[in-house]
């Protein structure tokens, strides 16, 4: 396990425990078409089916359900290890070492990708599909990767990327996944490799480096309507940020914020107000969170420190437009609570998780980061905490 790290409530009043919202199993509308993430014009993004599965509708708010036993996947793949290609036997440590996934907010798949440094050269990409009725579909290999990769791809080429600690530096833009920077295998040095994964073709393509000199990213927030991705550095000693322009496949100028970013942070974006939130470990001034105002046209941001308490680093941070709040769970120091963050007052409400909680992550564990899918029309979050344990869903109010 790599050790090179800078480690990184107020209560707004608990909501009354509601009965399971079975009415939400009725048909709900899909979002409107948005810009294709590959820059090919307007297209429909993947939409979560509007009829809520019975295995979710039967849950109470803030209940966790492990997808095993009566709720086991229909394809028989209960754990990531059950579908791991044999080429990665003994080399599949892609969750606990500061690694996450693609932060999906559309569709029903959660994407998992990671490894890096001295932990694993496994550069495969894996998914868990939560679609189903009495249980989910289960795990699948999206791209098995390639063994022996120890260097970056050339810019513009396709192939298997070097494995990295992904941190919060991946984002799902509908038809494409994007991966920015990370701590690479085997040295732990921060790669400048930026990549795009085509879901349809199942291929990785190397993108242009960010900045001059190149920067390393670590926190990502995508805006499909604007066709841009905001990248922010993940380390407390860095101040930089920039915007990747999807259609033109190039970068904005590299700019700096006033205060150091948090350590091993996670970012989420509210498109209704063009604002975002960053949560993580202390920077050198003891700040653990920032709100961010984003100007996607000017390609600038402003940050404001926020007192959020100690939510830990590496959390799964999700914007919920239906409830108008941020959710945070699965940090390096918490797996039994779902935190609700008000986007105006930044008050934090702690909701103890019930059912198959607390979650059971691998040890040592540095956080969930982007290893989740937000299933808004089903009022649920899908995630996983271990290669050898089942995926789970958290029911939302």
Residue, then its C-alpha position, 0 to 999 in steps of 0.5 A: x500500500x502506498x503511504x505517500x500522502x498529505x492527509x488529509x456538525x452542525x445539525x440542521x435537524x433530522x427530517x422525520x422518518x418517512x414511510x417508503x415512497x412507493x408512489x415513486x415507482x410510478x413513471x417519472x420523466x427522463x431529462x431532456x437531450x443534452x450535448x454529446x460528450x464526444x462533441x458530435x452534436x446533440x444527442x440523448x444521454x442515457x436515461x435511468x428507467x422511470x419505473x423504480x425496481x421493487x428491490x429499491x421501492x421496498x426500502x425505507x429512506x436512509x436504508x442500505x441494502x446489500x445486493x446479495x441473497x434475495x437481491x443478488x444480481x441476475x447475471x450471477x456476479x455478486x462481487x467485482x472479483x467474480x468477474x475479474x479477468x484471470x490476467x489480474x489474479x493477485x493484482x486487482x487492488x483497484x478500490x482501496x488505494x485512493x481510487x474511485x469511478x466515474x461519478x455517473x448521474x445518468x443511466x444505471x451503471x456504476x463504473x469502477x477504475x483505479x489501482x496505481x502506484x505500488x498497489x496495482x497495475x490493473x488498468x481494466x474498467x468495470x461496471x455494475x448495472x443496477x437495472x432490474x426488478x427483484x435485483x440488479x443486473x450485476x457486474x461486467x467487464x467494460x474493458x479488461x485492460x492490458x498487463x505490463x503497461x508502465x508508461x503513458x500513451x502518446x497524445x492522440x493514440x488509443x490503447x490501454x492507459x497506465x493505472x492510477x489512483x484516480x481520486x475524484x478525477x473521473x467523470x461520466x459525460x453521457x457517451x464518454x468517460x473522462x479520466x484526468x491525471x492521477x498517481x501512476x503505476x509503479x512509481x507513484x509519480x503524478x501522470x499528466x495523462x488525460x484520457x477519454x473512454x468511449x462506452x460504445x467502442x470500449x476504447x481509451x484515447x489520450x487527450x492533450x495535457x492540461x496546462x503549461x507546465x502540465x497539471x495533475x487534476x484530481x477533482x472533476x465536475x462536468x457540465x454536459x450542456x456547456x460541453x466542458x469539464x472543470x478540473x481542480x488540483x487535489x493536493x493541498x499545496x496546489x491552487x490550480x484549475x482549468x476547463x477541458x473543452x469537449x467539442x474542440x478537445x483543448x484546454x482553457x488557460x490554467x488559472x489559480x484560486x486564492x486558497x489551497x484546495x483541500x486534500x483528497x477532495x471530492x467535487x459536485x456541481x449544481x447546474x441550476x445555479x452554476x455553483x459547486x461544492x468541494x469537500x475533503x481533508x484539511x488544507x494548511x489553514x484547516x479548511x475542509x470545504x469550499x463552495x465554488x461559483x463557476x462561470x462556464x463561459x469565461x472559464x473562471x471560478x471563485x471559491x469561498x471557504x465553508x465550515x462543514x465539520x470533519x466529513x473526512x476525505x475521499x467522500x462520495x459527493x453528489x448533487x441531488x436536484x430533486x431535494x436541492x441538497x448535496x449528499x456525502x458518504x463513504x469518506x476515509x473516516x465514515x461509512x455509517x452516515x449519510x450527510x445532507x448539506x444545504x447548498x445555501x446555509x451549508x448546514x450539515x445534517x447527519x442521517x445514520x444509515x440503517x439496514x445493511x449498514x455500516x458499509x464494509x470497506x476494505x482496509x486501509x481505506x482512503x474513500x469512495x470518491x467517484x465510485x457511485x451512480x446517482x439514481x435520481x428517479x429511483x431515489x437511490x445511490x448505488x455504490x460498492x466498498x470492496x472487491x469481495x463484498x456485494x454492491x449496495x444501494x442507499x435509499x434517499x427520501 
